[in-house]
Amino acid sequence: MKVSIIGTGYVGLTTGVCLAWLGHEVTCLDTDAAKIALLRAGKSPIYEPLLEELLRDVMPQLHFSTSHEEAISGAEVIFIAVGTPPLPGGNPDLSYLRQAVEAAGRYLADHAVIVNKSTVPIGSGNWVESLVRGALEESGQKKHFAVASNPEFLREGTAIFDTLYPDRVVIGSDEPRALDTLYRLYRPVLEQSFTPPANLPRPASLAAVPLIATDLASAELIKYAANAFLALKISYINEIGHLAEKVGADISQVARGIGLDARIGTRFLQAGLGWGGSCFGKDTAALISTASEYALPMQIVKAARDVNQRQRDRVVEKLLQELKILKGRTVGLLGLAFKPDTDDLRDAPSVSIIRKLIECDCRIRAHDPVAMERFRAEHPDLKITLCDSAADVARDADALVLVTDWQQYRDLPLAEIAGSMRKRLILDGRNFLSRPQLEKAGFTYCSFGT
Ligand SMILES: NC(=O)c1ccc[n+]([C@@H]2O[C@H](COP(=O)([O-])OP(=O)(O)OC[C@H]3O[C@@H](n4cnc5c(N)ncnc54)[C@H](O)[C@@H]3O)[C@@H](O)[C@H]2O)c1
């Protein structure tokens, strides 16, 4: 099928590459000309494992453009995957969506299906439909079209896996024809009938993927409700972790003890300094904002956000408790990305922690395996020293804070680090390192929830 994807970021590019792998003819469109130039040269503008390899494999099926007319004309399915960043009040900024949809309306082929993959407030499907209708009227065209919602659940770091082998595909539309079109598009995924990429075999247990076909509003709500639930789960274990510290319990044991109950599950129960990234903060804020339009307070979601914010503050509190004075201290940060295997820094805990520590007159040294270049570009106001290695971060530091649980930090050169730090203090923000190993090497080890 001929597919157009508007917005070539983490979601749009992954979707485009995977749909091309399935055999569709895909054009990815972006207003960022530098991004498109890079992609045309077979290079990925983002760090995402396996993405660049697969991109090169599917080049004959995958095209890139900065022209809305070129990308949209003739496409049977048009995905909107532009950013919907948060506005100060909590509502998402829908200006990119509006531009994308209006352009789609101008160049749309007859009977095309416009699919919203961006995370948008409930009711946006109706708004998109009216925008397209307006664009068609303005250009004096009469065309049939349908609008659908196809929320995205990929996780950065495993985006290709999640797209080819998803837990479920959700498609919402009030038009049966749109559901049929998207069923045809996703059939190879739903039936798992495609040939897997050589370096990403199909999980042995996966025979078919469930399709959840809904009305528009339900699909839109599923996305927000799913993200809010995951955020809640993390904040819940962090709240219990805080209590565990007071009563002398160990949150890792508590989490295992409750998570092995099949009704609860062990995932998203790791205590630490909380969630970050482009979705949980933004989507919980948007959910609260939408609910407030119906006079619903969404107390449980608000509490999850408060607990998450507090976890970041607790990094500074814990350092203060150990070091007594923060002024003039050097703090080393291991990890900047909001989670491992990505270079994404949106709402990264590292950024708020750095800001707080700079306010306390600390000097910051930091390392990240892939996100340092992006950090320099996105946060030129934050004056910190970026280091080539974890060992370099530790030099003359009064404390090390593990912010991102990159696998490579599992085996820190402890003897070298112990010899070069001013104080041997490690605050493990992800409960990821080995306490016995660190204590044996002479460190004071602090974590969350013990
Ligand atoms: N990143 C994730 O893990 C994730 C997961 C699920 C859902 N989502 C949702 O998917 C959407 C996209 O997220 P993302 O992380 O891919 O964003 P992103 O910022 O990485 O990418 C958005 C892209 O859209 C482009 N763009 C903006 N306006 C455009 C226009 N009018 N025409 C063409 N291109 C345009 C931008 O230049 C950018 O490259 C958001 O709504 C987000 O909430 C993201």
The ligand as an ORCA input file, in Angstrom:
! r2SCAN-3c Opt
* xyz 0 1
  N       8.646      9.205     21.471
  C       7.902      8.232     21.965
  O       8.391      7.317     22.664
  C       6.414      8.206     21.715
  C       5.698      7.037     22.012
  C       4.327      7.022     21.777
  C       3.703      8.153     21.275
  N       4.418      9.271     21.023
  C       3.718     10.443     20.467
  O       4.005     10.519     19.065
  C       4.103     11.902     18.652
  C       5.455     12.143     18.010
  O       6.458     11.951     18.986
  P       8.010     11.877     18.626
  O       8.724     11.518     19.860
  O       8.186     11.047     17.403
  O       8.271     13.432     18.255
  P       9.552     14.080     17.572
  O       9.631     15.459     18.109
  O      10.715     13.162     17.680
  O       9.154     14.143     16.015
  C       8.190     14.992     15.493
  C       8.631     15.378     14.077
  O       7.562     16.059     13.416
  C       8.120     17.057     12.584
  N       7.068     18.016     12.219
  C       6.474     18.952     12.990
  N       5.521     19.598     12.276
  C       5.504     19.041     11.042
  C       4.716     19.263      9.869
  N       3.739     20.172      9.840
  N       4.974     18.520      8.768
  C       5.953     17.581      8.787
  N       6.717     17.312      9.887
  C       6.492     18.039     10.989
  C       9.263     17.601     13.424
  O      10.218     18.297     12.626
  C       9.825     16.315     14.051
  O      10.841     15.750     13.239
  C       3.831     12.717     19.901
  O       2.477     13.060     19.940
  C       4.159     11.767     21.040
  O       3.470     12.060     22.208
  C       5.758      9.325     21.215
*
